[in-house]
Amino acid sequence: MTYFLDNVERTAGYEPGFQPQGSDVIKLNTNENPYPPSPQVLEAIRNLPAERLRKYPPPLGDGFRTAASQVLGVASDWILCTNGGDELLSICIRAFCDTSHPVAYPNPTYSLYPVLARLQNCPVTELSFDDPKVLDQLAKTQAALTIVCNPNAPTGQLIAAEKLGKLAGKLKGVLLIDEAYVDFSAASCLPLVTEHDNVILLRSMSKGYSLAGIRFGFGIAQPAMIDGLLKVKDSYNVDAMAIEAATAAIRDQPYHRVCVDKVKTERTRLTDELRKLGFEVADSESNFVLARSVKMPAKDIYRALADRNIFVRYFALPGLEDKMRISIGTPEQDNRLLEALRAILAAK
Ligand SMILES: Cc1ncc(COP(=O)(O)O)c(C=O)c1O
């Protein structure tokens, strides 16, 4: 006897990355930023008047919308504040998909998409990211909602905005471009929201702004699209403290740029060092790399690292079994990872 709908009963829930505790842990498994948030974020939280906690927060997160609109150069009614980028995904699936309105996306990608689709009971078309014609295939699919993660997770690859613009022009449905990692990439798809009324961009404050613990993300789209999405979100989906923190973070662009540049420099070094150890590592436009192990099963390396309190992400999913996704850490953290990998490979 179950109380749950069939599709909920059948769904294996999303499995969040392991959150190890302890001070001697090297945590490179959930793509957090290795650097702390801007000092201005902490100051904003400390200075939050009790009155702001007593009252409900502004439903649209006005302070953040204004600050983000200045940074991004779009009007504030083009911005939808959400409880993490994840909430925008869930809002979009609920707004556009049901049993007769499918979702489509290229795979491998963010493993939350299929979970949300199953919970919404909508048909899913998964196409291969390796197919050079994948964007044509997506256009042919004509799903109600097409999601492209760009740069993609867990591969780190970036599709040119121009190509996604062409795709948007061919689709009758909505194109959601998941730009959770865009702060680490060479280009964004921001111009596409002006050109196409069916494009929504997803942004996250978790990665580029070191605020994964706060839960704040946002969507960018034309005002008519934002108005529709507002109907689907919870009334007070972002809390007063999160609005304050995210606003301070996005305002402090100089600090943000320094942290992002450090991560990008370290990404180049870690990629080179992993290649020297014999891993196949594609260039990444994100704050992680995907390393294919040729000398030893990736799962065994993942376990041996965990035994040493070093956590990377292993996905037991088709096409990913021989790979590990490694978040870019500080140079010191990455040195400990590299040392451990040398020892593990030498002992095999
Ligand atoms: C591809 C992708 N999209 C969206 C998100 C959501 O990020 P958040 O909810 O932390 O803003 C993540 C988080 O890991 C992600 O990897």
PDBQT file of the ligand as one rigid body, heavy atoms in Angstrom, charges set to zero:
ROOT
HETATM    1  C1  LIG A 401      24.118  22.300 -13.769  1.00  0.00    +0.000 C 
HETATM    2  C2  LIG A 401      23.547  22.839 -12.520  1.00  0.00    +0.000 A 
HETATM    3  N1  LIG A 401      22.457  23.602 -12.588  1.00  0.00    +0.000 NA
HETATM    4  C3  LIG A 401      21.900  24.129 -11.503  1.00  0.00    +0.000 A 
HETATM    5  C4  LIG A 401      22.424  23.886 -10.258  1.00  0.00    +0.000 A 
HETATM    6  C5  LIG A 401      21.720  24.478  -9.074  1.00  0.00    +0.000 C 
HETATM    7  O1  LIG A 401      22.528  25.230  -8.276  1.00  0.00    +0.000 OA
HETATM    8  P1  LIG A 401      21.973  25.947  -6.992  1.00  0.00    +0.000 P 
HETATM    9  O2  LIG A 401      20.600  25.401  -6.708  1.00  0.00    +0.000 OA
HETATM   10  O3  LIG A 401      22.943  25.650  -5.915  1.00  0.00    +0.000 OA
HETATM   11  O4  LIG A 401      21.925  27.412  -7.361  1.00  0.00    +0.000 OA
HETATM   12  C6  LIG A 401      23.548  23.069 -10.121  1.00  0.00    +0.000 A 
HETATM   13  C7  LIG A 401      24.112  22.736  -8.807  1.00  0.00    +0.000 C 
HETATM   14  O5  LIG A 401      25.003  21.980  -8.611  1.00  0.00    +0.000 OA
HETATM   15  C8  LIG A 401      24.126  22.539 -11.287  1.00  0.00    +0.000 A 
HETATM   16  O6  LIG A 401      25.197  21.742 -11.234  1.00  0.00    +0.000 OA
ENDROOT
TORSDOF 0
